[in-house]
Amino acid sequence: MIEFSLGKLVLLALIALIVLGPEKLPGAARTAGALLRRVRSGWDNVRAEVERELEIEQIRRTAREAAARAEAAQKELKDGVLQVHEPLSKAAAEIAEMVKPESDVVETKTSDEEPATAEPSEGRQSELPLGEPQSLSKPARNSSHDA
């Protein structure tokens, strides 16, 4: 901006006093001060607006960078999960194949064997009364649950 020294201000005041006269000088000084305040205020507003725009642009740039980092981290995580998932799924398939033939062998052995006879043992017959079917006794109900 324009630099004013003390000598320049005194010179300007003398020229203004000669041109305007002592009656109009205070009004002119007030008007010049008001104009100077308006110019300075306008300049400060423009500077503040430019700074806000720069901050907004910086925030946008930071947000784009953070989004790019998040996408990269997400991709890296997804790749890591896939790297872990593939061996696990192969191992699960191998285990399933190993278990499947064993269950087929067990089923064929049980179906090839002769069925067990349903004859009760002699010791067991003496415990049961003749002519009554064997039944399981039911536990007694609690009266507090019936309510």
SULZIUR-V639860 format. One record per residue. N is the residue number from 1. D_CENTER is the distance of its C-alpha to the mean C-alpha in Angstrom with 1 decimal. Layout:
((N;D_CENTER) (N;D_CENTER))
This chain:
((1;49.7) (2;53.4) (3;54.8) (4;57.5) (5;59.8) (6;62.3) (7;65.2) (8;63.5) (9;62.7) (10;66.3) (11;67.6) (12;65.4) (13;66.5) (14;70.1) (15;69.8) (16;68.0) (17;70.8) (18;73.5) (19;71.9) (20;70.7) (21;73.1) (22;72.6) (23;72.0) (24;69.1) (25;67.4) (26;65.2) (27;63.9) (28;63.2) (29;61.4) (30;59.2) (31;58.4) (32;57.6) (33;55.3) (34;53.5) (35;53.1) (36;51.9) (37;49.3) (38;48.1) (39;47.9) (40;46.0) (41;43.6) (42;43.1) (43;42.5) (44;40.0) (45;38.1) (46;38.1) (47;36.9) (48;34.1) (49;33.0) (50;33.0) (51;31.0) (52;28.4) (53;28.3) (54;27.9) (55;25.1) (56;23.3) (57;24.0) (58;22.7) (59;19.4) (60;19.2) (61;20.1) (62;17.5) (63;14.8) (64;16.3) (65;16.5) (66;12.9) (67;12.1) (68;14.8) (69;13.7) (70;10.2) (71;12.4) (72;14.8) (73;12.6) (74;11.3) (75;15.1) (76;16.2) (77;14.1) (78;15.5) (79;18.9) (80;18.8) (81;18.1) (82;20.9) (83;23.2) (84;22.8) (85;23.0) (86;26.3) (87;28.4) (88;27.2) (89;28.2) (90;31.4) (91;32.2) (92;31.5) (93;33.8) (94;36.4) (95;36.2) (96;36.6) (97;39.6) (98;41.1) (99;40.7) (100;42.0) (101;45.4) (102;45.9) (103;45.3) (104;47.8) (105;50.3) (106;50.0) (107;50.4) (108;53.5) (109;55.1) (110;54.8) (111;56.1) (112;59.0) (113;60.1) (114;62.7) (115;61.4) (116;62.2) (117;65.1) (118;64.6) (119;67.6) (120;67.1) (121;68.5) (122;71.7) (123;70.2) (124;67.7) (125;70.4) (126;72.2) (127;69.2) (128;68.9) (129;71.6) (130;73.3) (131;72.4) (132;69.2) (133;65.8) (134;63.2) (135;60.4) (136;57.6) (137;57.9) (138;55.2) (139;53.9) (140;55.2) (141;53.0) (142;51.9) (143;53.3) (144;50.3) (145;48.1) (146;50.6) (147;50.2))
